[in-house]
Amino acid sequence: MLLCSDAMARGGNLQNASYLINFDFPWNPAILDQRIRRVYRPGQKKHVHIMNMIVEDTIEEYVYEVIATKRNLFEKFLKVSKQKKLTPKEIMDMI
């Protein structure tokens, strides 16, 4: 078992791990994704289990909901922007 701070989300390769348990969440969904990708490195041969530990009615639950909202907005933006060039008004309407 390895416990580490968010600093491990950058630069470390954990391709020998089979579990990643998130018990704190950054506000930026890209940082969370980067943390998860640390275990999906070349050489990973195991099935990886990602678990998010969230206690109801806490700041962590709120942060996780913000991350999900940001991720959904980003995916919606990418989907629409691949189809056509968006005007500034269309971008603001999405937000």
BALOSE-719601 format. One record per atom (N, C-alpha, C): atom name; x, y, z. Coordinates in Angstrom, 3 decimals. Example, Ala and Ser with C-alpha at 12.3 -4.5 7.8 and 13.67 -1.06 7.14 Angstrom:
2
pt site = N x = 13.190 y = -5.690 z = 7.800
pt site = CA x = 12.300 y = -4.500 z = 7.800
pt site = C x = 13.200 y = -3.300 z = 7.800
pt site = N x = 12.850 y = -2.250 z = 7.080
pt site = CA x = 13.670 y = -1.060 z = 7.140
pt site = C x = 12.900 y = 0.030 z = 7.870
This chain:
95
pt site = N x = 0.850 y = -1.167 z = 0.000
pt site = CA x = 0.000 y = 0.000 z = 0.000
pt site = C x = 0.897 y = 1.232 z = 0.000
pt site = N x = 0.528 y = 2.188 z = -0.822
pt site = CA x = 1.263 y = 3.439 z = -0.911
pt site = C x = 0.278 y = 4.570 z = -0.707
pt site = N x = 0.521 y = 5.395 z = 0.278
pt site = CA x = -0.266 y = 6.600 z = 0.498
pt site = C x = 0.604 y = 7.780 z = 0.123
pt site = N x = 0.051 y = 8.688 z = -0.667
pt site = CA x = 0.860 y = 9.834 z = -1.061
pt site = C x = -0.025 y = 11.046 z = -1.262
pt site = N x = 0.601 y = 12.183 z = -1.328
pt site = CA x = -0.118 y = 13.426 z = -1.557
pt site = C x = -0.422 y = 13.566 z = -3.044
pt site = N x = -1.055 y = 14.664 z = -3.374
pt site = CA x = -1.395 y = 14.922 z = -4.767
pt site = C x = -0.152 y = 15.099 z = -5.637
pt site = N x = 0.999 y = 15.294 z = -5.024
pt site = CA x = 2.243 y = 15.436 z = -5.782
pt site = C x = 2.527 y = 14.184 z = -6.610
pt site = N x = 2.060 y = 13.047 z = -6.173
pt site = CA x = 2.293 y = 11.795 z = -6.910
pt site = C x = 1.508 y = 11.768 z = -8.222
pt site = N x = 0.559 y = 12.668 z = -8.379
pt site = CA x = -0.226 y = 12.716 z = -9.616
pt site = C x = 0.604 y = 13.207 z = -10.792
pt site = N x = 1.789 y = 13.725 z = -10.515
pt site = CA x = 2.646 y = 14.239 z = -11.577
pt site = C x = 4.004 y = 13.551 z = -11.528
pt site = N x = 4.328 y = 12.879 z = -12.608
pt site = CA x = 5.679 y = 12.353 z = -12.747
pt site = C x = 5.900 y = 10.930 z = -12.299
pt site = N x = 5.110 y = 10.423 z = -11.381
pt site = CA x = 5.320 y = 9.054 z = -10.903
pt site = C x = 4.574 y = 8.051 z = -11.757
pt site = N x = 5.184 y = 6.923 z = -12.006
pt site = CA x = 4.526 y = 5.853 z = -12.730
pt site = C x = 4.238 y = 4.719 z = -11.758
pt site = N x = 3.003 y = 4.300 z = -11.713
pt site = CA x = 2.578 y = 3.258 z = -10.774
pt site = C x = 1.978 y = 2.079 z = -11.526
pt site = N x = 2.626 y = 1.672 z = -12.606
pt site = CA x = 2.076 y = 0.622 z = -13.455
pt site = C x = 2.014 y = -0.741 z = -12.781
pt site = N x = 2.617 y = -0.904 z = -11.612
pt site = CA x = 2.512 y = -2.169 z = -10.891
pt site = C x = 1.351 y = -2.189 z = -9.912
pt site = N x = 0.639 y = -1.082 z = -9.809
pt site = CA x = -0.501 y = -1.005 z = -8.892
pt site = C x = -1.737 y = -1.604 z = -9.548
pt site = N x = -2.597 y = -2.161 z = -8.746
pt site = CA x = -3.858 y = -2.671 z = -9.272
pt site = C x = -5.059 y = -1.948 z = -8.655
pt site = N x = -4.820 y = -1.141 z = -7.638
pt site = CA x = -5.881 y = -0.357 z = -7.001
pt site = C x = -5.430 y = 1.086 z = -6.849
pt site = N x = -6.352 y = 1.994 z = -7.090
pt site = CA x = -6.132 y = 3.399 z = -6.793
pt site = C x = -7.352 y = 3.859 z = -6.013
pt site = N x = -7.135 y = 4.345 z = -4.814
pt site = CA x = -8.224 y = 4.812 z = -3.963
pt site = C x = -8.064 y = 6.313 z = -3.787
pt site = N x = -9.009 y = 7.054 z = -4.304
pt site = CA x = -9.008 y = 8.512 z = -4.171
pt site = C x = -9.810 y = 8.878 z = -2.929
pt site = N x = -9.171 y = 9.576 z = -2.000
pt site = CA x = -9.899 y = 10.031 z = -0.818
pt site = C x = -9.850 y = 11.537 z = -0.664
pt site = N x = -9.218 y = 12.194 z = -1.614
pt site = CA x = -9.299 y = 13.648 z = -1.713
pt site = C x = -9.382 y = 13.985 z = -3.195
pt site = N x = -9.973 y = 15.115 z = -3.498
pt site = CA x = -10.233 y = 15.438 z = -4.891
pt site = C x = -9.784 y = 16.858 z = -5.207
pt site = N x = -8.999 y = 17.022 z = -6.276
pt site = CA x = -8.631 y = 18.364 z = -6.705
pt site = C x = -9.829 y = 19.019 z = -7.392
pt site = N x = -9.846 y = 20.332 z = -7.455
pt site = CA x = -10.953 y = 21.036 z = -8.097
pt site = C x = -10.932 y = 20.870 z = -9.611
pt site = N x = -9.787 y = 20.572 z = -10.162
pt site = CA x = -9.630 y = 20.460 z = -11.610
pt site = C x = -9.760 y = 18.996 z = -12.028
pt site = N x = -10.746 y = 18.648 z = -12.870
pt site = CA x = -10.910 y = 17.254 z = -13.279
pt site = C x = -9.711 y = 16.709 z = -14.052
pt site = N x = -8.969 y = 17.562 z = -14.741
pt site = CA x = -7.796 y = 17.099 z = -15.481
pt site = C x = -6.724 y = 16.565 z = -14.529
pt site = N x = -6.606 y = 17.172 z = -13.356
pt site = CA x = -5.622 y = 16.701 z = -12.380
pt site = C x = -6.033 y = 15.344 z = -11.828
pt site = N x = -7.329 y = 15.163 z = -11.588
pt site = CA x = -7.810 y = 13.850 z = -11.138
pt site = C x = -7.560 y = 12.792 z = -12.212
pt site = N x = -7.837 y = 13.130 z = -13.466
pt site = CA x = -7.585 y = 12.191 z = -14.565
pt site = C x = -6.104 y = 11.840 z = -14.666
pt site = N x = -5.255 y = 12.843 z = -14.488
pt site = CA x = -3.810 y = 12.596 z = -14.548
pt site = C x = -3.386 y = 11.644 z = -13.432
pt site = N x = -3.947 y = 11.824 z = -12.251
pt site = CA x = -3.651 y = 10.932 z = -11.129
pt site = C x = -4.031 y = 9.487 z = -11.478
pt site = N x = -5.189 y = 9.321 z = -12.069
pt site = CA x = -5.655 y = 7.982 z = -12.435
pt site = C x = -4.774 y = 7.374 z = -13.525
pt site = N x = -4.335 y = 8.208 z = -14.468
pt site = CA x = -3.502 y = 7.678 z = -15.568
pt site = C x = -2.125 y = 7.212 z = -15.098
pt site = N x = -1.722 y = 7.565 z = -13.903
pt site = CA x = -0.428 y = 7.101 z = -13.370
pt site = C x = -0.365 y = 5.579 z = -13.299
pt site = N x = -1.510 y = 4.920 z = -13.121
pt site = CA x = -1.500 y = 3.452 z = -13.044
pt site = C x = -1.693 y = 2.800 z = -14.408
pt site = N x = -2.122 y = 3.564 z = -15.390
pt site = CA x = -2.299 y = 3.038 z = -16.752
pt site = C x = -1.090 y = 3.404 z = -17.603
pt site = N x = 0.066 y = 2.925 z = -17.224
pt site = CA x = 1.308 y = 3.214 z = -17.925
pt site = C x = 1.757 y = 1.989 z = -18.706
pt site = N x = 2.673 y = 2.174 z = -19.657
pt site = CA x = 3.225 y = 1.011 z = -20.348
pt site = C x = 3.784 y = 0.010 z = -19.337
pt site = N x = 3.450 y = -1.237 z = -19.532
pt site = CA x = 3.883 y = -2.281 z = -18.610
pt site = C x = 2.780 y = -2.733 z = -17.664
pt site = N x = 1.664 y = -2.009 z = -17.631
pt site = CA x = 0.560 y = -2.404 z = -16.763
pt site = C x = -0.086 y = -3.669 z = -17.315
pt site = N x = -0.083 y = -4.718 z = -16.518
pt site = CA x = -0.633 y = -5.996 z = -16.966
pt site = C x = -1.842 y = -6.418 z = -16.141
pt site = N x = -2.147 y = -5.656 z = -15.101
pt site = CA x = -3.236 y = -6.016 z = -14.201
pt site = C x = -4.502 y = -5.231 z = -14.529
pt site = N x = -5.619 y = -5.791 z = -14.104
pt site = CA x = -6.874 y = -5.045 z = -14.162
pt site = C x = -6.819 y = -4.007 z = -13.047
pt site = N x = -7.106 y = -2.767 z = -13.367
pt site = CA x = -6.983 y = -1.690 z = -12.393
pt site = C x = -8.363 y = -1.342 z = -11.835
pt site = N x = -8.428 y = -1.195 z = -10.532
pt site = CA x = -9.657 y = -0.812 z = -9.836
pt site = C x = -9.478 y = 0.608 z = -9.313
pt site = N x = -10.385 y = 1.496 z = -9.689
pt site = CA x = -10.362 y = 2.876 z = -9.213
pt site = C x = -11.542 y = 3.047 z = -8.263
pt site = N x = -11.257 y = 3.486 z = -7.052
pt site = CA x = -12.316 y = 3.708 z = -6.068
pt site = C x = -12.236 y = 5.143 z = -5.572
pt site = N x = -13.389 y = 5.766 z = -5.465
pt site = CA x = -13.486 y = 7.124 z = -4.932
pt site = C x = -14.219 y = 7.060 z = -3.604
pt site = N x = -13.540 y = 7.450 z = -2.550
pt site = CA x = -14.148 y = 7.444 z = -1.224
pt site = C x = -14.740 y = 8.821 z = -0.953
pt site = N x = -16.062 y = 8.848 z = -0.828
pt site = CA x = -16.775 y = 10.104 z = -0.639
pt site = C x = -17.766 y = 9.922 z = 0.508
pt site = N x = -17.713 y = 10.818 z = 1.457
pt site = CA x = -18.668 y = 10.807 z = 2.564
pt site = C x = -19.779 y = 11.801 z = 2.239
pt site = N x = -21.009 y = 11.353 z = 2.400
pt site = CA x = -22.149 y = 12.215 z = 2.105
pt site = C x = -22.132 y = 13.487 z = 2.954
pt site = N x = -22.625 y = 14.550 z = 2.344
pt site = CA x = -22.787 y = 15.842 z = 3.013
pt site = C x = -21.472 y = 16.411 z = 3.541
pt site = N x = -20.406 y = 16.233 z = 2.767
pt site = CA x = -19.109 y = 16.797 z = 3.131
pt site = C x = -18.593 y = 17.635 z = 1.969
pt site = N x = -17.526 y = 18.356 z = 2.212
pt site = CA x = -16.916 y = 19.150 z = 1.150
pt site = C x = -16.405 y = 18.242 z = 0.029
pt site = N x = -15.960 y = 17.045 z = 0.364
pt site = CA x = -15.472 y = 16.124 z = -0.674
pt site = C x = -16.590 y = 15.745 z = -1.642
pt site = N x = -17.787 y = 15.555 z = -1.131
pt site = CA x = -18.915 y = 15.251 z = -2.011
pt site = C x = -19.183 y = 16.445 z = -2.938
pt site = N x = -19.141 y = 17.640 z = -2.377
pt site = CA x = -19.354 y = 18.841 z = -3.179
pt site = C x = -18.275 y = 18.983 z = -4.254
pt site = N x = -17.006 y = 18.789 z = -3.890
pt site = CA x = -15.906 y = 18.896 z = -4.847
pt site = C x = -16.077 y = 17.866 z = -5.956
pt site = N x = -16.445 y = 16.646 z = -5.587
pt site = CA x = -16.639 y = 15.600 z = -6.595
pt site = C x = -17.768 y = 15.980 z = -7.564
pt site = N x = -18.840 y = 16.577 z = -7.052
pt site = CA x = -19.938 y = 17.025 z = -7.914
pt site = C x = -19.482 y = 18.146 z = -8.842
pt site = N x = -18.648 y = 19.056 z = -8.349
pt site = CA x = -18.106 y = 20.127 z = -9.188
pt site = C x = -17.242 y = 19.532 z = -10.295
pt site = N x = -16.423 y = 18.555 z = -9.948
pt site = CA x = -15.575 y = 17.881 z = -10.944
pt site = C x = -16.443 y = 17.248 z = -12.032
pt site = N x = -17.505 y = 16.561 z = -11.632
pt site = CA x = -18.395 y = 15.905 z = -12.601
pt site = C x = -19.054 y = 16.946 z = -13.509
pt site = N x = -19.475 y = 18.063 z = -12.943
pt site = CA x = -20.098 y = 19.126 z = -13.735
pt site = C x = -19.107 y = 19.701 z = -14.739
pt site = N x = -17.882 y = 19.971 z = -14.286
pt site = CA x = -16.850 y = 20.492 z = -15.183
pt site = C x = -16.540 y = 19.503 z = -16.303
pt site = N x = -16.438 y = 18.221 z = -15.953
pt site = CA x = -16.140 y = 17.203 z = -16.957
pt site = C x = -17.260 y = 17.133 z = -17.997
pt site = N x = -18.507 y = 17.165 z = -17.560
pt site = CA x = -19.637 y = 17.123 z = -18.492
pt site = C x = -19.654 y = 18.338 z = -19.403
pt site = N x = -19.372 y = 19.508 z = -18.853
pt site = CA x = -19.313 y = 20.727 z = -19.657
pt site = C x = -18.199 y = 20.640 z = -20.693
pt site = N x = -17.045 y = 20.159 z = -20.277
pt site = CA x = -15.910 y = 20.024 z = -21.187
pt site = C x = -16.232 y = 19.047 z = -22.320
pt site = N x = -16.828 y = 17.897 z = -21.980
pt site = CA x = -17.172 y = 16.912 z = -23.010
pt site = C x = -18.221 y = 17.459 z = -23.970
pt site = N x = -19.192 y = 18.200 z = -23.446
pt site = CA x = -20.217 y = 18.812 z = -24.298
pt site = C x = -19.578 y = 19.827 z = -25.240
pt site = N x = -18.679 y = 20.652 z = -24.710
pt site = CA x = -17.992 y = 21.652 z = -25.515
pt site = C x = -17.186 y = 20.993 z = -26.628
pt site = N x = -16.432 y = 19.938 z = -26.297
pt site = CA x = -15.626 y = 19.259 z = -27.313
pt site = C x = -16.491 y = 18.645 z = -28.399
pt site = N x = -17.588 y = 18.041 z = -28.004
pt site = CA x = -18.472 y = 17.401 z = -28.977
pt site = C x = -19.030 y = 18.429 z = -29.957
pt site = N x = -19.515 y = 19.550 z = -29.449
pt site = CA x = -20.095 y = 20.581 z = -30.305
pt site = C x = -19.015 y = 21.273 z = -31.125
pt site = N x = -17.854 y = 21.569 z = -30.513
pt site = CA x = -16.817 y = 22.312 z = -31.224
pt site = C x = -16.178 y = 21.495 z = -32.345
pt site = N x = -16.243 y = 20.172 z = -32.270
pt site = CA x = -15.729 y = 19.346 z = -33.368
pt site = C x = -16.645 y = 19.418 z = -34.580
pt site = N x = -17.916 y = 19.700 z = -34.344
pt site = CA x = -18.886 y = 19.745 z = -35.430
pt site = C x = -18.868 y = 21.077 z = -36.163
pt site = N x = -18.597 y = 22.155 z = -35.438
pt site = CA x = -18.591 y = 23.485 z = -36.062
pt site = C x = -17.816 y = 24.454 z = -35.190
pt site = N x = -17.467 y = 25.590 z = -35.765
pt site = CA x = -16.805 y = 26.640 z = -35.003
pt site = C x = -17.864 y = 27.381 z = -34.186
pt site = N x = -17.612 y = 27.515 z = -32.891
pt site = CA x = -18.582 y = 28.146 z = -32.007
pt site = C x = -18.370 y = 29.648 z = -31.937
pt site = N x = -19.474 y = 30.366 z = -31.850
pt site = CA x = -19.401 y = 31.801 z = -31.636
pt site = C x = -19.243 y = 32.053 z = -30.130
pt site = N x = -18.765 y = 33.228 z = -29.750
pt site = CA x = -18.672 y = 33.543 z = -28.318
pt site = C x = -20.020 y = 33.413 z = -27.597
pt site = N x = -21.115 y = 33.781 z = -28.255
pt site = CA x = -22.441 y = 33.660 z = -27.644
pt site = C x = -22.782 y = 32.185 z = -27.399
pt site = N x = -22.496 y = 31.321 z = -28.362
pt site = CA x = -22.776 y = 29.890 z = -28.187
pt site = C x = -21.966 y = 29.310 z = -27.023
pt site = N x = -20.737 y = 29.742 z = -26.889
pt site = CA x = -19.913 y = 29.270 z = -25.770
pt site = C x = -20.523 y = 29.723 z = -24.459
pt site = N x = -20.917 y = 30.985 z = -24.358
pt site = CA x = -21.508 y = 31.497 z = -23.123
pt site = C x = -22.832 y = 30.805 z = -22.812
pt site = N x = -23.614 y = 30.453 z = -23.834
pt site = CA x = -24.876 y = 29.745 z = -23.616
pt site = C x = -24.637 y = 28.351 z = -23.024
pt site = N x = -23.519 y = 27.741 z = -23.381
pt site = CA x = -23.207 y = 26.403 z = -22.853
pt site = C x = -22.871 y = 26.466 z = -21.367
pt site = N x = -22.263 y = 27.571 z = -20.964
pt site = CA x = -21.854 y = 27.720 z = -19.567
pt site = C x = -23.065 y = 28.006 z = -18.721
